[in-house]
Amino acid sequence: MKHEISEYFKSLQDNICKSIELTDDKGKFKEDNWQHQSGGGGRTRVLSKGRIIEKGGVNFSAVEGMVSESLKKMLKVKDDLSFFATGVSIVMHPENPFVPIIHMNVRYFELSDGQSWFGGGIDLTPHYIDEKQAKWFHTKLKTACDAHNSNFYPAFNKWADDYFYIEHRNETRGIGGIFYDYLKPNQEISKTKSSHSKDELFAFTKSVGESFAPIYTELMHGNYSKAYTSEEKKWQLLRRGRYVEFNLVWDRGTKFGLETNGRTESILMSLPPHADWDYNVELKPGTKEFETQQFLKKGVNWI
């Protein structure tokens, strides 16, 4: 089934790139094909200096090889095994501070001992949090989840809060979304107390992947033309700095890519073209920046 899954992920990459290009109406993705040293490879596609997107990447990969000693520890296995991993990973950094950063990842992993699982999710990182848009975003994700299991959204929403958390800052990366991992066929998912076949888990992962383009193109359309000041641009760069901190310090996908000797340029595609770090930033109560900061915590019930 791994060939079917990887071919689907290729088509998902194609469809998302077309939707982003159509909405941006200026930027075009440039494709970089690469080979993994132990087997397989990928297609990295990056859009730069578009009308709406300053830098965005839509990556596909399908790699295989032997499980390294460090990866054995990560996966908690002892035997010498080979692995296959495929997926699509996306990060969009817009030009306008009122267009949010978005991330999506859908992936499939299997080991030569027969273990396999799906993972993925979508989360949103607004520079300025709009409560109405946050509710709309979470409602869209809940709809995608509910079509497969009504327990998925509440469980995976909490998982996203816990995962996309910058511990050294004591704040969430953004307003969350959904996150899931190690969904193994025909085994109970502890967070939802349910079990699903491989076909069912694949269908759910498809729904997550296919929800990306309609969600983000709507957010692009609704926000890209809003006027902004130099101070609001400065805030955007500071929030990008926090995004960088999470990706380099806490993100398991970044660590996995480096542990498996993945292509560094593709792994670090998620970083913004520009970011700032000011010393000891103090926000004034009543400002939009202060209000946004108050929402960067776990457990916000958006819907």
Secondary structure, 3 states (H helix, E strand, C coil): CHHHHHHHHHHHHHHHHHHHHHHHCCCCCEEEEEECCCCEEEEEEEEECCCCEEEEEEEEEEEEEECCHHHHHHHCCCCCCEEEEEEEEEEEEECCCCCCEEEEEEEEEEECCCCEEEEEEEEEECCCCCHHHHHHHHHHHHHHHHCCCCCHHHHHHHHHHHHCEECCCCEECCCCEEEEEEECCCCCECCCCECCCHHHHHHHHHHHHHHHHHHHHHHHHHHCCCCCCHHHHHHHHHHHHHHHHHHHHCCHHHHHHHHCCCCHHHHHHHCCCCCCCCCCCCCCCCCHHHHHHHCCCCCCCCC
